[in-house]
Amino acid sequence: MVKKVLIANRGEIALRVLRACKELGISTVAVHSTADNAAMHVRLADESVCIGPPPSRDSYLNIPSILAACEISGADAVHPGYGFLSENARFADILDAHGITFIGPTADHIRIMGDKIEAKRTAKRLGIPVVPGSAGAVTEDAEALKIAEEIGYPVIVKASAGGGGRGMKVAKTREDMVLALQTARQEAGAAFGDDAVYIEKYLEKPRHIEVQVFGDGEGNAIHLGERDCSLQRRHQKVWEEANSPALTQEQRDRIGTICANAMRDLKYRGAGTIEFLYENGEFYFIEMNTRLQVEHPVTEAITGMDLVHEQIRVASGQGLSVTQDEVVFSGHAIECRINAEDARTFAPSPGKITYYHAPGGLGVRVDSAVYQGYSIPPFYDSLIGKLIVHGRNRTECMMRLRRALDEIVVDGVKTTLPLFRDLVDNADIGAGNYDIHWLEKYLAAGPKA
């Protein structure tokens, strides 16, 4: 087992990793920018190292500073959390060259799955169902128009190196296609330094279903069920649940088995999430995230497994703690991402939290690094916490979520809590009847009377 873990992140995920390390008796090192001097993970870690000023590029994305922090503290492992350097293959390579364990997959697997075109090719080779589309990057408009005609409109143009909804444009007609190609390339080049794009069939009313997988790097792999992340705004997840209200047991078993078998063939190491669009009983691969997901707590709730423990165990060469047959699923879980944003416009709302009260009771969990008097800095993601509830079934889970949303108090900044209080009483949400477009249509309709 690794001895000392440097947590190369901030906020709730840094605190989440720190707690897992403490339970395992592993020493912790918090790194932080000057804006995060008073952060909770900095207060609770065994050691802390300031790695730079507030801008991420000068601190949390500064590889030399993080490497220096490892050397200063004697950390023999790094947990990257999610975001920042968690899917940076160069970072993983550099740590390996310095004899420091990267708690994540191999750099090669990060590279493969970080390139969306190569990821799609790999998925297809591994037997994972994929969305019909171009075999690789498309450079000529004439070629793109021909592919779109063969697939059938509507189609979506995507940035090969993309993420977060940038470099994605939908074309419903041939006339739309030329403009979609031009704008997608421009956005991709500006956002990622790479203007390569590819084309896929655009599904009209899909759900976003993802499968949690774990591998030991030696050819053993398991799946931990699926999560439904269809409630999104601008391709950003807002509400996640497990299991999906849309799937039958036969469907979830089938896609879970496909994903686990693929990870065995790939000899994948650590945690990963294979994401799909799901429509009319069919799954279509869109990408794989080679890291822990923000929404991992809902999987923990229905399996009883600590996914960070599992990550550390696998990275330490101890293999998986369970076989597929030993994974037991129980009940239903929902996570709401609470952001310091206006609930309708989603404009950021940094500032000082003047009063904070977390909900409690059976089946309620809050993952947050904020506290009363804490000032939310304006430099980073606006996520301030995640409310996770678990029940024996979806009905009980919704009841607990409603109660927890009534209890939680965050004063001093605007938050997205009012949105969730609306959603939990919405008939479509109650019935599990929604797709990836539902939330944006709901928000566009304006406040309810």
ChimeraX attribute file (.defattr): number of C-alpha atoms within 10 A of each C-alpha:
attribute: neighborCount
match mode: 1-to-1
recipient: residues
	/A:1	13
	/A:2	21
	/A:3	15
	/A:4	20
	/A:5	27
	/A:6	30
	/A:7	29
	/A:8	27
	/A:9	26
	/A:10	26
	/A:11	25
	/A:12	23
	/A:13	24
	/A:14	26
	/A:15	25
	/A:16	17
	/A:17	23
	/A:18	27
	/A:19	19
	/A:20	17
	/A:21	22
	/A:22	13
	/A:23	9
	/A:24	15
	/A:25	13
	/A:26	17
	/A:27	17
	/A:28	27
	/A:29	26
	/A:30	28
	/A:31	28
	/A:32	27
	/A:33	19
	/A:34	13
	/A:35	18
	/A:36	19
	/A:37	15
	/A:38	12
	/A:39	23
	/A:40	20
	/A:41	30
	/A:42	24
	/A:43	13
	/A:44	15
	/A:45	21
	/A:46	15
	/A:47	14
	/A:48	20
	/A:49	20
	/A:50	18
	/A:51	23
	/A:52	20
	/A:53	15
	/A:54	18
	/A:55	15
	/A:56	14
	/A:57	12
	/A:58	15
	/A:59	23
	/A:60	24
	/A:61	21
	/A:62	17
	/A:63	19
	/A:64	14
	/A:65	18
	/A:66	25
	/A:67	20
	/A:68	13
	/A:69	21
	/A:70	25
	/A:71	13
	/A:72	10
	/A:73	17
	/A:74	15
	/A:75	21
	/A:76	18
	/A:77	25
	/A:78	27
	/A:79	23
	/A:80	27
	/A:81	27
	/A:82	19
	/A:83	18
	/A:84	17
	/A:85	19
	/A:86	25
	/A:87	23
	/A:88	17
	/A:89	19
	/A:90	15
	/A:91	21
	/A:92	24
	/A:93	16
	/A:94	16
	/A:95	20
	/A:96	15
	/A:97	10
	/A:98	12
	/A:99	11
	/A:100	21
	/A:101	20
	/A:102	25
	/A:103	27
	/A:104	27
	/A:105	27
	/A:106	19
	/A:107	19
	/A:108	14
	/A:109	18
	/A:110	22
	/A:111	17
	/A:112	18
	/A:113	21
	/A:114	22
	/A:115	17
	/A:116	24
	/A:117	25
	/A:118	17
	/A:119	21
	/A:120	25
	/A:121	17
	/A:122	16
	/A:123	23
	/A:124	15
	/A:125	11
	/A:126	17
	/A:127	13
	/A:128	20
	/A:129	19
	/A:130	19
	/A:131	19
	/A:132	16
	/A:133	20
	/A:134	20
	/A:135	14
	/A:136	16
	/A:137	18
	/A:138	19
	/A:139	14
	/A:140	9
	/A:141	13
	/A:142	11
	/A:143	12
	/A:144	21
	/A:145	19
	/A:146	12
	/A:147	19
	/A:148	25
	/A:149	14
	/A:150	13
	/A:151	17
	/A:152	16
	/A:153	18
	/A:154	19
	/A:155	27
	/A:156	22
	/A:157	27
	/A:158	28
	/A:159	30
	/A:160	26
	/A:161	20
	/A:162	22
	/A:163	18
	/A:164	10
	/A:165	13
	/A:166	18
	/A:167	28
	/A:168	24
	/A:169	22
	/A:170	21
	/A:171	20
	/A:172	15
	/A:173	15
	/A:174	16
	/A:175	10
	/A:176	14
	/A:177	22
	/A:178	15
	/A:179	14
	/A:180	22
	/A:181	28
	/A:182	16
	/A:183	15
	/A:184	24
	/A:185	25
	/A:186	17
	/A:187	19
	/A:188	23
	/A:189	18
	/A:190	13
	/A:191	16
	/A:192	16
	/A:193	11
	/A:194	16
	/A:195	22
	/A:196	22
	/A:197	27
	/A:198	23
	/A:199	29
	/A:200	23
	/A:201	21
	/A:202	21
	/A:203	16
	/A:204	12
	/A:205	15
	/A:206	20
	/A:207	24
	/A:208	24
	/A:209	26
	/A:210	28
	/A:211	23
	/A:212	24
	/A:213	25
	/A:214	26
	/A:215	26
	/A:216	26
	/A:217	21
	/A:218	14
	/A:219	15
	/A:220	21
	/A:221	28
	/A:222	24
	/A:223	25
	/A:224	22
	/A:225	24
	/A:226	25
	/A:227	26
	/A:228	27
	/A:229	23
	/A:230	27
	/A:231	22
	/A:232	18
	/A:233	17
	/A:234	12
	/A:235	16
	/A:236	13
	/A:237	19
	/A:238	20
	/A:239	22
	/A:240	26
	/A:241	27
	/A:242	28
	/A:243	26
	/A:244	24
	/A:245	17
	/A:246	18
	/A:247	15
	/A:248	12
	/A:249	9
	/A:250	9
	/A:251	14
	/A:252	19
	/A:253	14
	/A:254	11
	/A:255	21
	/A:256	22
	/A:257	17
	/A:258	16
	/A:259	26
	/A:260	24
	/A:261	21
	/A:262	23
	/A:263	26
	/A:264	20
	/A:265	15
	/A:266	19
	/A:267	19
	/A:268	26
	/A:269	29
	/A:270	28
	/A:271	25
	/A:272	22
	/A:273	23
	/A:274	23
	/A:275	22
	/A:276	25
	/A:277	23
	/A:278	22
	/A:279	16
	/A:280	8
	/A:281	9
	/A:282	14
	/A:283	22
	/A:284	19
	/A:285	21
	/A:286	20
	/A:287	22
	/A:288	23
	/A:289	19
	/A:290	28
	/A:291	21
	/A:292	22
	/A:293	16
	/A:294	18
	/A:295	23
	/A:296	18
	/A:297	27
	/A:298	24
	/A:299	25
	/A:300	18
	/A:301	24
	/A:302	21
	/A:303	18
	/A:304	14
	/A:305	17
	/A:306	14
	/A:307	21
	/A:308	23
	/A:309	17
	/A:310	22
	/A:311	24
	/A:312	28
	/A:313	20
	/A:314	24
	/A:315	24
	/A:316	16
	/A:317	14
	/A:318	12
	/A:319	20
	/A:320	21
	/A:321	13
	/A:322	12
	/A:323	11
	/A:324	14
	/A:325	7
	/A:326	8
	/A:327	16
	/A:328	12
	/A:329	16
	/A:330	15
	/A:331	16
	/A:332	25
	/A:333	30
	/A:334	27
	/A:335	24
	/A:336	23
	/A:337	22
	/A:338	23
	/A:339	24
	/A:340	26
	/A:341	20
	/A:342	17
	/A:343	18
	/A:344	14
	/A:345	9
	/A:346	15
	/A:347	14
	/A:348	18
	/A:349	18
	/A:350	20
	/A:351	16
	/A:352	16
	/A:353	18
	/A:354	14
	/A:355	14
	/A:356	16
	/A:357	12
	/A:358	17
	/A:359	17
	/A:360	15
	/A:361	10
	/A:362	9
	/A:363	17
	/A:364	21
	/A:365	19
	/A:366	19
	/A:367	18
	/A:368	20
	/A:369	20
	/A:370	19
	/A:371	19
	/A:372	14
	/A:373	13
	/A:374	17
	/A:375	19
	/A:376	24
	/A:377	15
	/A:378	14
	/A:379	11
	/A:380	14
	/A:381	13
	/A:382	21
	/A:383	20
	/A:384	20
	/A:385	19
	/A:386	21
	/A:387	23
	/A:388	26
	/A:389	29
	/A:390	28
	/A:391	22
	/A:392	13
	/A:393	13
	/A:394	22
	/A:395	13
	/A:396	17
	/A:397	22
	/A:398	21
	/A:399	15
	/A:400	22
	/A:401	27
	/A:402	18
	/A:403	16
	/A:404	22
	/A:405	18
	/A:406	12
	/A:407	12
	/A:408	15
	/A:409	12
	/A:410	20
	/A:411	13
	/A:412	17
	/A:413	19
	/A:414	20
	/A:415	24
	/A:416	20
	/A:417	22
	/A:418	14
	/A:419	17
	/A:420	19
	/A:421	16
	/A:422	13
	/A:423	17
	/A:424	16
	/A:425	13
	/A:426	12
	/A:427	10
	/A:428	12
	/A:429	16
	/A:430	15
	/A:431	12
	/A:432	13
	/A:433	11
	/A:434	18
	/A:435	21
	/A:436	22
	/A:437	18
	/A:438	19
	/A:439	19
	/A:440	14
	/A:441	11
	/A:442	12
	/A:443	15
	/A:444	10
	/A:445	9
	/A:446	9
	/A:447	10
	/A:448	7
	/A:449	3
